[in-house]
Amino acid sequence: MTRYRTMATNPREAAEWSTGRVIRSNLRAIVGRAYPRVIGLTREKSWLFFEIVLPFLAVSAFVFVYRALGAPEEFVGFVVLGGAMTAFWLNVVWMMAAQFYWEKDQGNLELYFTAPMHLMSVLAGMAIGGLVLTSSRALAVIGIGSLVYGVTYQVQDPLALAGVFFLTMIPLYGMGMLFASLFLLWGREAYHLAELLQEPIYFLGGVNFPLRAIGPVAGVVMATLPLGVGLDALRQLAFENVEGILPVGIETIILAVMGVVFLVAARLALGYLETLARREGRLTLRWQ
Amino acid sequence: MNDRAAVRGMTLADSWRSFRTAISLGWAIEANWSDPFLFAVYTMAKPLAAAGILVVMFQVISGGQNPEFLQFLVVGSALWNVVFGVMAGLVQSILEDRERYRMIKYVVVTPTSLFPFLLGRSLARVVTAFVAVVLTLAVGVVFLGVDLQPNLLYLVPAMVIGVLSVIGLGIFMAGWCLQLRQEAWHYPEAIAGALYLVSGAIFPIDVLPSWLHPIAYASPTTWWLEASRRGLLGHGSPGLLGGISDGMVMLFLVISTAIVIPLSLAAFAWFMKRARQAGLLDMVTGS
């Protein structure tokens, strides 16, 4: 019987595959992890209902507050757009950041660590699937919200609007990838952390009001929170006479830099996590 | 055969012991397993941020005018923590014990009733919700100039009756969610969100479409919020509800609670019976 010896530190090295096969395997991992989320668009009808209804209820509550205060109608548009972006943020928090923690609870994480693909591929698959899934929900929130509350948009440059939207998604999901590793490291705190990243982030991100209303804190948001930066830029592009914190061009550059920073940080965090998981052997175990 | 037939001599003391044990368990899961600093931040940041959003919206539009509306917002936002805490506490306790820890079937086969266990298990979240109420009100008083003029003779019964009605709604939800699959986790948020909309928590119900007004008047949470506002602030909400006398508000709260509680208990008993018959107590949905 031949005894297998290897100096490899992870399954990818142990596989000794050609570059082509490595690329194909990672692409398959991306498609495989995105698949349940894309297919879930039509299969889990109840999720469709809840993921549209919950943001819509929140949007409605804030719309009625503005109406009770006699606010100008453009604030209703702000809230509807903020509600749609909330759907993406919730997806990032619950289905990216907390996902590795749930995977651990279900026993899948050990399989990820023993498979010869890069974990970044799993996270990329989650992000792509989540983006597709949530886009349908966000579009529904915008469509229903705009119809029910009579929101009108004054989009001068649809291409810029689409570009800023996609540029916002890169750091947003990059942040989710980074948090996925951190949440796993912090173990049982995952649920509390996910909860903590809701209302406080809606407040700091100016989801329901113009970001400049929170004063100097908006500067910190501009440097750290892609949701706030993206929303500020999107509002400037979707409505007339909206004064943002910074001009759209600068906010676009900030989003691009954030995208690179969060993706690199996510990769580093994942590398650390993988080392820790192999060295200590309990990071991937259920109930730990 | 009745599965309780073999258990004779179950006393209030036994139920009390279950309740106490479940409180310890619920607190361990909610708080003791957490980093104390993170738990404190989490307990404080979430309700304060929720109230902060409303305060900034108010400041942006009114520029600080109309302080009565600000008081209305702060008190409504603070009290809503209780509704969400009770509903989420009861439902998530039952779902966590079925889906994650997979212990509910063992609790059900013990001689004790599930009911005191469920109440005790969710108490940690309810207590946390009350901490959030006090904290939000304190921030409102200290930093926003909310003028509390508590009338304890009115406030205490309003709170007791109102919280009982919310517990009733939570018990109904817990039984209902036991019948459901993965989407059950979303139900407390969905129902609390819908009630938030119709109960006049953060805006007067006058601004709702008229077809929602009957639902608003039927909900005990509407009357609880209104009665609590009167007990805390010394005056009612702006608009329609504000024109109703204190006595009538309390009467509507009592009537709606008196309807909700027996209905919820009966529904919970029926849901439990169905769960036993259909094997739903050890169902794991993979969520």
Interface residues (C-beta under 8 A of the other chain):
Chain A: E44 S46 W47 F49 F50 V53 L54 L57 A58 S60 A61 F62 F64 V65 Y66 R67 A68 L69 G70 A71 F75 D105 Q106 R188 E189 H192 L193 E195 L196 Q198 E199 P200 Y202 F203 L204 V207 N208 F209 P210 A213 I214
Chain B: W33 S34 D35 L38 F39 V41 Y42 A45 K46 P47 A49 A50 G52 I53 L54 V56 M57 F58 Q59 V60 I61 S62 F69 L73 R100 R181 Q182 E183 H186 E189 A190 G193 A194 Y196 L197 A201 I202 F203 P204 D206 V207 L208 G286
